[in-house]
Amino acid sequence: MKESDDESPNVYQKPPLPNLLKDEEHYRLILDLCKALVSLQRYCDAIGIIKRLSCSSLSNEKKEELQSLGIQVAHISEDPKHGYDDVRRYVQQHPYSSTAWHSYYKVASRLEYPYAKHLKFLHEVRETRKDCVPPMVITGHQFAMVRYQSAAREYLQAYKLQPDNALINLCVGTALINLALGFRLKNKHLCVMQGIAFLNNYQRICHSSQEALYNIARAYHIVGLYTLAIAYYEKVLAIEERDYPMAEPLENANVPNKSGYCNLHNEAAYNLHLIYKKSGALDLARQVLKSYCNP
């Protein structure tokens, strides 16, 4: 059976105990069962129960609770297809929510490419909601794996709608620089300059954060402008940032707003040492590694 054929509508089957879920205690018992299955890594069984409950006559509040659990399972399941329908439904309910699209992309990015249901859904959203930016960015990410020119075109469409979005400026800049590194482009210098212009705009929007400075340093490093790359790597090393670990998907504890952000000293120092090593400054290369990359 083809992937497109599995999109059959849910057929409602009358449950053998129709009044079972009307009792709050019974509902909580089944919800706890789903969470227990997740803790045992039996994700397929948990998703199966959640889907059956979603088709029942539960209140909207309880259905949203089940949907949230289904999305969490999709994030941690080894096979993201198990929870794909849940995250897609979540996006359909909140098409302009960045949180909804973030959840969707965390699952979709792990699907085997091309995944027919995912591509079809993105196309439908692009056609029906032409002012919706996230599907443009996601399409650009997919093109970036094979064709930078197509990726840049998608990112520029998003840029027209949100010119002050830091991520979009970063994506446009990196796509143009990668495009310039190809063999077919004739005016490579102009393309690099345009890419750097978008990255400078990204730096301005991010208020010269450590991450922004590091990304610009990487861009200069990749195109061979080592003097500028060294200057930006040194700016990264001059900024102190704390590491914030990623929150676990099912963790309910409060986490900092910067969850997942990390100090980039190690990365910047390692790349800086590569430049020094290539230029023959072996002592400087060793000194940088010793200062920043020791455990």
N, C-alpha and C positions, 0 to 999 in steps of 0.2 A: 504493500500500500504506500502511496506517495505521501510526503509530508503534508501537502496541501489538502489531502483527503481527511487528515485527522482533525480538521477544524469543524467537525460536525457539532451541531447545537446540542446543548445538554438536554437530555430527555428526562422529564420529571417522572420519577417512579414513586408511587405512594409508599411511604415507609410502613413496615409491619406494625410499629408502635407509634401511631401518629401524634400522640400526646406526650411522648417521652420527653421531648426537648422543651416543653412548656414549663417543666419543673426546673427552676434555676439550679438546684442541686445536681440534677442529672446532666444539665448542660455543662456545668463546671467539671463534672466527673469526666465527660468526654473530652473537654478541652485539656484537662490534666493528662488524659491518655495520649493525646496528640503530642503534648510537650515531652512526655516520657519516651515516646517513639523517636522524637527528634534527638533526645539525649542519648538514645541507643543507636543513633545514626540510621534508623529505619525510615528514611525520608520519604520513600515511595508510599509506604503504608500511611504515614502522617498526611501526606498530600491527598491520598485517596479518601480518607475520612473527612478532611477539610472540604473537598469538592462535594461530597455527599451532603454535608451540613449546609453548604452554601446554596444548595438547591431546595432546601427545606423552608418552611414558613417561619423563619426566625425574624426577629426585629432587625432593622437596619444597623443598629448599634452593634448587635452581636455578629452580624455578617461582616462588618468592618473589622471587628476584633479577629475574626477568623481569617479575613483577607490579610491582615497585618502579620499573623502567624505564618500564613502561606508564603508571604514575601520573604520573611526571615529564613524560612526553610530553603527557599530558592537561592538565597545568598550563600548558604553554606553547603548545599547539596553538591555531591560530586557531579551529578548529571543535571545541569541547569534547566533541561527541558521539563523536569518535574514541576517547577514552579513558574514556568514562563507565562502560562495563561493568567496566573494571579497578578503578576507585575504588569502585564498588558492591560488587564481589566482596570488596574489601579490608575494607569496613565489615561485610559479612556474616560474615567471619572474625573480626573484632574489634569486635563491636557496642557495647562499652562503652569503647572507646578514643577519647579526645579527639583524638589525632593522626589516627586513621582518619577521624573525622567532619570534621576540619579539611580533610583532603585531599579528601574527598567534596564539601564545600561550596564549596571553591575552584573545582571543576569545575561543580557544579550551579548555582551562582550566575551562571554565564556562559551557561547554556542559555536558549533562547528560551522565555519563559513563556506558556502552560503547556506543560510537557513531560511527556507522558503517563507515560513510564517512571519519571521522577523522582517524580511525584505518587503513582503506584501503589506505588512502593517505600517512600516515607515512610509511606503509610497502612498498609502491611503491618507495618513495624517498630513503628508506634504501637500496632497491635492485638496483636502478639505479645510485645512487650517494653514493658509499660506503665510500668516504672520507668526507662526509658532517656531521659535528659534531652536530649541533642543534637537528636534529631528534633523535639522540642517547640519548641526554640529556632529551628530552621530553619523550621518551619511558621509560627512567630510572625513571623520575618523576611519571609516571603512575604506574610502577611496585612498587615504594616505598609505594604506598597506600595498597599493598597487600602482596608483596614478596620482602623482602630486598635483598635476595641473587640474584634474577634476576635483581633488580635495580643496585646493585653493579657491576654486569657483564656488564650492558649497560654503566655505568659511566666509567668503566675501559677501555672499547673500545674507548670511547671519550678521555680518558687520554692518550692513546697511540698516538693519533694524536695531542693533544694539552696539553703536560705535564705542561706547565707554565700558564695554564688558572686557575685563582683563583676560579671561580665558580665550575669548574669540580673537583678540589682538595677538595673543601668544600663538594660537593655531595658525592664523594667517601668516605671521612672520616666519614660523618654522616651515610651513608648507612652501612658501616662496624661496626660502634658502635651500631647502631640499630639492626644489625644482631647478634651481640654478646649478646644483651639483651634477645634474644629468648631462648627457652627451648631446642631446638634440637641440637644446635651447641655444640661440645665437647670442642674444644680448644678456649674458650672464651677469655682468657687472651691475646693470640697471636692476635686475631681479634681486640681487643681493642687497642693494641699497634700499629697495622697496621693503624687503623683508626686515632689514635693520630698523627702518622707520617705524614699522608696526611694533617691533620689539621695544623700541624706545617709548612708544606710546603705552605699551604694556607696563614698562617700568614706572612711568609717570602715574598711571592708575593705581599701581601697587605701592606707591610712595617709596620706591627704591628698597623694597624688602630684600632680605637675603636670597630668597628663592628667585626673585626677578633678576637680581644681579647675577646669580649663578646661571640662569638660562641664557642671558645675554653673553656671558663669558663662554658658554658652550657653543653658541652660534659663531662667535669670532674664532674660536678654536677650530671648529669644523671647516670654516672657509679659509683657514690658514693665516688669519690676521693675529699672529701670536702676541705682538706687543699690546694690542688692545685686550686680548684674552687674559694676559698676565695682570693687567691693571684691574680688570673686573674680578678675577679670582682673588686678588689681594683684598679687594673691597669686601668680598664674601667672608674672607678669613678675619676681617676686622670687626665683623658683626657677631655678637654672641646671641645664640638662640637656644632655648631649651627644647629637649625632645619630648614630644607628646605621643604616647603610644596609641595605636588604633584601638577603638572600642570594639569589644566582641559583639557580633551580630545580635546575640540574645541577651546581652548584658543590660540590666536595668539601671545600673549605677550611673550617677551623674558624671559626665566626662567634660573636660575643658572644651571651649569653643574651637581651639586649635587642634582638636583630635586628629592624629595622623601626620601632623606637621613635624619635621625633624630638622635638626641642625645639619648643615651641609658642609661643615668644615672638612670632614674626611674626603668627601667627593671632590671638593675644590682643591684640596691639597694634593690629592692623587693626580688629578689632571694637570695641575701646575707642575708637579714633578716630571710628568711626561714631556712637557714643553722644555723644561730645563735639561732633561736628559737628551732630548733630540738635538738641542743646540750645543751640547757638549759640556754644559755646566753641571757636572756630576756631583760636585760638592753641595751646590745649592739644592739639587734634587734630593740628595740624602738628608739634608738639613730639614727640608719641608716635610718629608715623610716621617722623620724622627719627631718633629714638633707636633704633628697633628694626627698621624695615623698609627701611633702606638696604642696597643690595647690598654 
